[in-house]
């Protein structure tokens, strides 16, 4: 299994900004500073890659027909779930892992502007990635973040969250145990935020086959309701990380990319990984 014991834990929001114009906004999203990432003409340990990993729990994979990954990034990223690339920003060749010293394509983050939204990526589990998720807490989200140059004046991976949508036949399964029954009504009574009671009333007593109907994907303004209750898989807080500029980082980055699919908690490594 992947050994990340040399990695550090850090709070979600990884990055730095040396540009006075955007500095205040971007740094408002940063809780783990990577100011040593920039070469700045004098830093021999500068690096362009950050890796993150985090495990997440899916009680009933068949109940989920799509995942929605959100993150704010500058400059590029590749996201993997259980070792499979599921989405990336616009750079490189999809399906081909980037090397630790590969450079990203320039992309600006929101720079903390409340009028701008983080990137939002829909992962279709029915048509594109059937069987991707595993029952239980052994699922792993791994992200490879890349800066455009060693001299770049900023970098960011922040506002990371992962949620899911159910298929129409799964609505009302508030406790996500694989069926819609009286226990779901009790779950709704305990916390009405878990879902719409009308969904339970419509599908009460039905089993939950692999979804074939895809819910409408909510607009960014509706995401608050999506990432509440049972379908919150990951909202990054504490993470582990390590840097690719060091000999230790290089040793585990080059070992068959095992960081992508071996569990568990979030770490980061200037190279990187995510935890609860």
Secondary structure as GFF3:
##gff-version 3
##sequence-region A 1 276
A	DSSP	beta_strand	8	11	.	.	.	ID=ss1
A	DSSP	beta_strand	14	17	.	.	.	ID=ss2
A	DSSP	alpha_helix	23	27	.	.	.	ID=ss3
A	DSSP	beta_strand	32	33	.	.	.	ID=ss4
A	DSSP	three_ten_helix	35	37	.	.	.	ID=ss5
A	DSSP	beta_strand	49	58	.	.	.	ID=ss6
A	DSSP	three_ten_helix	61	63	.	.	.	ID=ss7
A	DSSP	beta_strand	64	74	.	.	.	ID=ss8
A	DSSP	beta_strand	76	81	.	.	.	ID=ss9
A	DSSP	beta_strand	84	88	.	.	.	ID=ss10
A	DSSP	beta_strand	119	124	.	.	.	ID=ss11
A	DSSP	beta_strand	136	146	.	.	.	ID=ss12
A	DSSP	beta_strand	154	166	.	.	.	ID=ss13
A	DSSP	three_ten_helix	168	170	.	.	.	ID=ss14
A	DSSP	alpha_helix	182	190	.	.	.	ID=ss15
A	DSSP	three_ten_helix	192	194	.	.	.	ID=ss16
A	DSSP	alpha_helix	197	203	.	.	.	ID=ss17
A	DSSP	three_ten_helix	220	222	.	.	.	ID=ss18
A	DSSP	alpha_helix	223	226	.	.	.	ID=ss19
A	DSSP	three_ten_helix	229	231	.	.	.	ID=ss20
A	DSSP	beta_strand	232	235	.	.	.	ID=ss21
A	DSSP	beta_strand	238	241	.	.	.	ID=ss22
A	DSSP	alpha_helix	247	253	.	.	.	ID=ss23
A	DSSP	three_ten_helix	258	260	.	.	.	ID=ss24
A	DSSP	beta_strand	267	268	.	.	.	ID=ss25
A	DSSP	beta_strand	273	274	.	.	.	ID=ss26
###
